[in-house]
Amino acid sequence: MAEEAQPDAQNTVENRMRGLIPWKPGESGNPGGRPKTKLITEAYRALLDKPFPGDPQGRTGAELIALAMLKEAIKGKVNAASELADRIEGKAAQSVTLGGDPDNPVTVRTLSDFYASIPKPEK
């Protein structure tokens, strides 16, 4: 007669369920939230801050990229000039024209206003 298979002590329902307690109201399962920086962004920053290998003046990668962009803008490359202007002066404000029936005007709200207007569920 074959022996009955004994469940692995680590894999019993009781052991798997142990510690699975629901979060209390207002408690987060991830109190720190998502990381504030990204790995690729950190790697780019590190590389751009270092002196570029072979540059006789010891300039960083960021300095060389900025210089290359400036040279392209001086040559008349509109995309390069636009990028420089956006970085230095900020992007130009965009205007929005809304049309419609004068008797029934369009109302524009922010998302925060929209969410604030949603009734909260009763507890």
C-alpha positions in Angstrom: 0.0 0.0 0.0 1.4 3.3 -1.0 2.0 5.9 1.7 -0.2 8.9 1.6 1.6 12.0 0.4 2.4 14.3 3.3 1.9 17.9 2.5 5.0 20.0 2.5 5.1 21.8 5.8 5.9 25.0 4.0 3.0 24.7 1.6 0.1 24.1 3.9 -2.9 26.4 3.6 -2.4 27.6 7.2 1.2 28.5 6.5 0.4 30.3 3.3 -2.4 32.3 4.9 -0.4 33.3 7.9 0.4 36.9 7.8 -2.1 37.8 5.1 -4.0 40.3 7.2 -5.9 43.0 5.3 -4.7 46.6 5.7 -6.4 48.7 8.2 -8.5 51.7 6.9 -6.1 54.5 6.0 -3.0 52.2 6.1 -0.9 51.8 3.0 0.7 48.5 1.9 3.4 50.7 0.3 4.0 53.6 2.6 7.1 54.8 0.7 5.3 54.9 -2.7 7.1 54.4 -5.9 10.7 55.4 -6.1 11.1 59.1 -6.9 13.8 58.5 -9.5 14.3 56.0 -12.3 17.3 53.9 -12.8 17.9 55.0 -16.4 17.5 58.7 -15.4 20.1 58.2 -12.6 22.5 56.6 -15.1 22.0 59.5 -17.6 22.7 62.0 -14.9 25.8 60.3 -13.8 27.2 60.1 -17.3 26.3 63.6 -18.2 28.0 65.0 -15.1 31.3 63.3 -15.8 34.1 64.8 -17.9 33.7 63.5 -21.5 36.6 61.1 -22.3 39.0 62.7 -24.9 37.7 66.2 -24.5 40.8 68.4 -24.2 39.0 71.0 -22.1 37.5 68.4 -19.7 33.9 69.4 -20.4 31.1 67.2 -19.3 28.7 65.3 -21.6 26.0 67.8 -20.7 28.2 70.8 -21.7 29.1 69.2 -25.0 25.5 68.4 -25.8 24.4 72.0 -25.0 27.3 73.3 -27.1 26.2 71.1 -30.0 22.6 72.3 -29.7 23.8 75.9 -29.7 25.9 75.3 -32.9 22.9 73.7 -34.6 20.7 76.7 -33.7 23.3 79.2 -35.0 23.3 77.3 -38.3 19.5 78.0 -38.6 18.1 74.7 -37.4 14.7 75.7 -36.1 14.2 72.6 -34.0 17.5 73.3 -32.1 16.6 77.0 -31.6 13.1 76.0 -30.4 14.6 73.5 -27.9 17.0 76.2 -26.6 14.2 78.7 -26.3 11.9 76.3 -24.5 14.7 75.4 -22.0 15.7 79.0 -21.3 12.4 80.8 -21.5 9.9 78.0 -20.9 7.4 76.6 -23.3 5.1 79.2 -24.9 1.6 79.2 -23.3 -1.0 77.7 -25.6 -4.3 79.4 -26.0 -7.5 77.4 -26.4 -10.6 78.8 -28.1 -13.9 77.1 -27.2 -16.9 77.6 -29.4 -20.4 76.8 -28.8 -23.9 78.1 -28.2 -23.8 81.5 -26.4 -26.9 80.5 -24.4 -25.2 77.3 -23.3 -21.6 78.2 -22.4 -18.9 75.5 -22.0 -17.6 75.1 -18.5 -13.9 74.1 -18.1 -12.9 72.5 -14.8 -9.7 71.1 -13.5 -9.5 67.4 -12.7 -9.2 68.2 -9.0 -12.4 70.2 -9.2 -14.0 67.3 -11.0 -12.9 64.8 -8.4 -14.0 67.1 -5.5 -17.5 67.2 -7.0 -18.0 63.5 -6.8 -20.0 62.5 -3.8 -18.1 60.6 -1.2 -19.5 57.2 -0.2 -21.1 57.0 3.2 -19.4 54.9 5.8 
